[in-house]
Amino acid sequence: MYATAPTPTRTPAPPTVHERAVITWGAIFPLVTLSQWALSPLIGPWPPVLRALAITLVVVPIAVYVVVPRLSAAYLRLARRR
């Protein structure tokens, strides 16, 4: 029997810098907003620099390890459909 050639899978191009910026913003904005709302009773009276430090200590790991990878995967699924 003849072996069939594998069907080529279409690999989408990686996101452009503009698409990555939108993905990152889509992760960061809601996380910062929710963190400010949730942490304001605890850190409201703190100086602005310490509030920013506390919020970024919460937001950045969640964005980098959870939200951005999921948004990137969703983008790739959408890009494959094009």
MARTITI-566514 format. One line per field, with one value per residue: residue number from 1; x, y, z of N, C-alpha, C, CB in turn. Coordinates in Angstrom, 2 decimals, m for minus. Glycine has a CB too. Layout:
BEGIN
num: [NUM ...]
n.xx: [X ...]
n.yy: [Y ...]
n.zz: [Z ...]
ca.xx: [X ...]
ca.yy: [Y ...]
ca.zz: [Z ...]
c.xx: [X ...]
c.yy: [Y ...]
c.zz: [Z ...]
cb.xx: [X ...]
cb.yy: [Y ...]
cb.zz: [Z ...]
This chain:
BEGIN
num: [1 2 3 4 5 6 7 8 9 10 11 12 13 14 15 16 17 18 19 20 21 22 23 24 25 26 27 28 29 30 31 32 33 34 35 36 37 38 39 40 41 42 43 44 45 46 47 48 49 50 51 52 53 54 55 56 57 58 59 60 61 62 63 64 65 66 67 68 69 70 71 72 73 74 75 76 77 78 79 80 81 82]
n.xx: [0.83 0.31 1.82 0.19 0.59 1.32 m1.13 m0.68 m0.42 m1.71 0.20 m0.22 1.12 3.27 1.95 1.83 3.73 1.89 m0.44 0.35 0.60 m2.08 m3.11 m1.65 m2.51 m5.20 m5.04 m3.80 m5.26 m7.95 m7.09 m5.61 m7.62 m9.49 m7.80 m7.21 m9.75 m10.28 m8.15 m8.18 m9.42 m7.43 m4.98 m5.50 m4.88 m2.13 0.99 1.20 3.26 3.79 1.27 1.15 3.27 2.27 0.01 1.17 2.70 0.77 m0.64 1.19 2.42 0.05 m0.88 1.29 1.67 m0.85 m3.09 m2.17 m0.97 m3.33 m4.91 m3.23 m3.28 m5.97 m5.97 m4.32 m5.95 m8.05 m6.62 m5.92 m8.29 m8.62]
n.yy: [m1.17 2.26 4.91 7.58 11.05 13.24 15.53 18.94 21.09 24.20 26.66 29.42 32.73 34.18 36.44 39.90 42.76 44.68 43.20 41.62 43.64 44.39 41.98 41.83 44.21 43.55 41.66 42.98 45.39 44.65 43.14 44.98 46.82 45.24 44.48 46.93 47.60 45.42 45.46 47.99 48.55 47.63 48.80 51.41 53.79 53.90 55.28 56.39 55.07 52.72 51.55 51.07 49.27 47.09 46.38 45.71 43.55 41.65 41.63 41.24 38.55 36.96 37.80 37.10 34.31 33.13 34.60 35.94 33.73 32.23 34.05 34.35 31.78 31.66 33.64 32.38 30.20 31.56 32.74 30.56 29.94 31.78]
n.zz: [0.00 m0.53 1.18 2.70 2.25 4.89 6.02 5.62 8.39 9.19 10.45 12.35 12.00 14.45 16.96 16.13 17.28 17.96 18.32 20.48 22.35 22.69 23.71 26.12 27.37 27.60 29.57 31.74 32.38 33.41 35.62 37.19 37.76 39.22 41.33 42.54 43.47 45.19 47.00 48.09 50.66 52.36 51.55 51.01 52.59 52.28 51.01 47.55 46.04 47.50 47.33 44.57 44.39 45.91 44.39 41.91 42.72 43.06 40.59 38.38 38.54 38.29 35.81 34.10 34.46 34.32 33.00 30.56 29.09 28.60 27.14 24.95 23.88 23.17 21.21 19.29 18.60 17.37 15.29 13.77 12.54 10.56]
ca.xx: [0.00 1.02 1.66 m0.39 1.37 0.62 m1.76 0.03 m1.20 m1.42 0.68 m0.36 2.28 3.18 1.29 2.67 3.95 0.64 m1.37 0.83 0.26 m3.51 m3.25 m1.13 m3.43 m6.41 m4.80 m3.40 m6.28 m8.93 m6.44 m5.30 m8.89 m10.00 m6.89 m7.43 m11.03 m10.21 m7.13 m8.30 m9.63 m6.18 m3.84 m5.98 m4.15 m0.69 1.49 0.96 4.32 3.58 0.06 1.54 4.08 1.39 m0.84 1.98 3.09 m0.37 m1.08 2.18 2.48 m1.21 m0.92 2.35 1.56 m2.22 m3.99 m1.57 m0.93 m4.68 m5.30 m2.41 m3.83 m7.23 m5.59 m3.84 m7.11 m8.74 m5.77 m5.98 m9.56 m8.55]
ca.yy: [0.00 3.53 5.76 8.89 12.18 13.93 16.79 20.05 21.89 25.61 27.28 30.87 33.55 34.68 37.75 41.08 43.51 45.37 42.19 41.28 44.77 44.28 40.82 42.21 45.18 42.81 40.96 43.87 46.37 44.11 42.72 46.17 47.37 44.37 44.53 48.21 47.51 44.42 45.79 49.36 48.66 47.34 49.63 52.75 54.91 53.83 56.20 55.86 54.15 51.44 50.95 50.54 48.08 45.99 45.96 45.01 42.25 40.75 41.58 40.74 37.08 36.42 38.08 36.38 32.86 32.63 35.28 36.14 32.47 31.85 34.97 34.02 30.54 32.02 34.35 31.39 29.46 32.45 32.96 29.34 29.93 32.71]
ca.zz: [0.00 m0.57 2.37 2.37 2.74 6.00 5.64 6.29 9.33 9.02 11.67 12.20 12.34 15.83 17.02 15.94 18.51 18.29 18.85 21.82 23.23 23.00 24.59 27.43 27.95 27.95 30.83 32.82 32.79 34.36 36.87 37.98 38.22 40.29 42.48 43.24 44.17 46.27 48.00 48.59 52.11 53.08 51.18 50.67 53.21 52.00 49.97 46.20 45.59 48.16 46.74 43.25 44.64 46.34 43.27 40.91 43.28 42.84 39.20 37.42 38.47 37.77 34.37 33.37 34.56 34.13 32.08 29.23 28.32 28.14 26.07 23.78 23.31 22.51 19.98 18.31 18.10 16.44 14.12 12.94 11.81 9.43]
c.xx: [0.88 0.77 1.10 0.49 0.61 0.03 m1.05 m0.91 m0.76 m1.03 0.56 0.93 2.15 2.54 2.30 2.85 2.68 m0.38 m0.94 0.51 m1.20 m3.76 m2.80 m2.05 m4.72 m6.27 m4.59 m4.53 m7.31 m8.30 m6.10 m6.58 m9.45 m9.11 m7.06 m8.71 m10.92 m9.24 m7.30 m8.62 m8.33 m5.09 m4.23 m5.19 m2.65 m0.28 1.35 2.01 4.13 2.31 0.39 2.38 3.21 0.55 m0.02 2.49 1.99 m0.62 m0.07 2.27 1.20 m1.28 0.07 2.10 0.17 m2.93 m3.39 m1.43 m2.30 m5.17 m4.51 m2.91 m5.15 m6.96 m5.15 m4.99 m7.88 m7.93 m5.78 m7.23 m9.52 m8.10]
c.yy: [1.25 4.30 7.10 9.98 12.85 15.24 17.93 20.80 23.33 26.20 28.79 31.58 34.00 36.07 38.87 41.80 44.24 44.40 41.76 42.39 44.71 43.11 41.18 43.21 44.50 42.01 41.94 44.78 45.78 43.68 43.90 46.75 46.55 44.42 45.83 48.15 46.59 44.83 47.17 49.46 48.44 48.37 51.06 53.88 54.91 54.91 55.56 54.85 52.77 50.75 50.34 49.28 46.88 45.47 45.20 43.67 41.20 40.53 40.90 39.22 36.44 36.62 37.19 34.87 32.30 33.29 35.43 34.82 32.03 32.76 34.69 32.76 30.82 32.76 33.35 30.56 30.29 32.64 31.74 29.29 30.82 32.02]
c.zz: [0.00 0.72 1.93 2.98 3.88 5.50 6.36 7.22 9.18 10.37 11.50 12.58 13.79 15.84 16.78 17.27 18.93 18.87 20.25 22.81 23.64 23.95 26.01 28.12 28.41 29.23 31.98 33.30 33.75 35.69 37.76 38.57 39.38 41.53 43.25 44.06 45.39 47.38 48.62 50.08 52.91 52.80 50.83 51.31 52.93 51.00 48.58 45.72 46.23 47.64 45.38 43.41 45.01 45.17 42.22 41.43 43.11 41.35 38.27 37.40 37.92 36.26 33.61 33.35 34.25 32.94 30.68 28.46 27.80 27.02 24.80 23.10 22.59 21.20 18.91 17.76 17.09 15.15 13.20 12.08 10.58 8.18]
cb.xx: [m0.95 0.59 3.02 m1.85 1.66 1.58 m3.29 0.63 m1.03 m2.62 2.14 m1.53 2.40 4.59 0.61 2.06 5.11 0.06 m1.45 2.35 0.56 m4.35 m2.44 0.28 m3.74 m6.79 m3.58 m2.24 m6.98 m9.66 m5.17 m4.57 m9.91 m10.11 m5.43 m7.49 m12.13 m9.81 m5.77 m9.35 m10.68 m5.68 m3.12 m7.41 m4.38 m0.31 2.98 0.91 5.71 3.49 m1.06 2.33 5.10 0.47 m1.52 3.16 3.44 m1.63 m1.35 3.54 2.75 m2.42 m0.61 3.70 1.96 m3.03 m4.35 m0.20 m0.34 m5.67 m5.11 m0.93 m4.04 m8.11 m4.47 m2.79 m8.04 m9.02 m4.33 m5.91 m10.69 m7.63]
cb.yy: [m0.01 4.36 5.94 9.00 13.19 14.18 16.79 21.02 21.39 26.36 26.85 31.38 34.78 34.73 37.94 42.03 44.51 46.05 40.96 41.02 46.11 44.11 39.61 42.79 46.30 41.90 40.05 44.72 46.93 42.92 41.93 47.23 47.41 42.94 44.39 49.37 47.00 43.08 45.69 50.08 47.65 45.96 49.02 52.88 54.87 52.44 56.59 56.99 54.71 51.63 52.01 51.60 48.35 46.46 47.18 45.87 42.40 41.30 42.97 41.33 36.51 37.09 39.55 36.67 32.43 32.84 36.63 36.81 31.36 31.90 36.42 33.85 29.47 32.89 35.37 30.47 29.05 33.81 33.27 28.09 30.38 33.86]
cb.zz: [1.20 m1.80 3.11 2.89 1.60 7.19 5.97 5.24 10.81 8.42 12.00 13.07 11.39 16.48 18.38 14.87 18.33 17.03 17.91 21.80 22.54 21.71 24.06 27.31 26.94 26.83 30.70 32.37 31.56 33.74 36.56 37.12 37.07 39.80 42.01 42.23 43.22 45.70 47.38 47.82 52.55 52.70 50.01 51.06 54.70 51.46 50.25 45.23 45.94 49.67 46.59 42.45 45.76 47.48 42.62 40.48 44.77 43.51 38.70 37.72 39.86 38.46 34.09 34.00 35.94 35.39 32.62 29.37 29.18 29.30 26.50 24.19 24.41 23.44 20.27 18.95 19.25 17.09 14.56 13.82 12.72 9.73]
